[in-house]
Structures are given as C-alpha cells and as structure tokens.
Amino acid sequence: MYTTTQLDNGLLNNYAAEPKTYYAQYPAPYEQRRYVIQGAIATLLVTTLIVISAVIS
C-alpha cells in the first residue's frame, strides 16, 4: 500500500494513484465521419421518439 505520510496520532494519509496524463490526439478523418454518422443517427432517433410521442398523446 502506498502511504504518503503518517500523522502523529498514527493515522495514515493515503491518496489515490494518479494516472499519467497525456494530450488528446485530433481525430482522424475516418473518425470524424463516424462521429457525424453517429450524430445523425442520434438526431434521427430523438426526432422519431418525439414525433411518436406527439402522435400518441
């Protein structure tokens, strides 16, 4: 167990291990196309659900 310090009363100060940080990479063109397709499908799904709920009520 990783312990940073021990207090005078015997308590341990334990901290979570921090992951290594890294810079995000800009998405490749094929990833950008996939995001556009996913957005279009999500928009179509939400629009369909709204229309169906409006027709039912």
Protein Blocks (a to p, Z undefined) as FASTA:
>chain_A
ZZfbdcfkopacdddddddddddddddfklmmmmmmmmmmmmmmmmmmmmmmmmmZZ
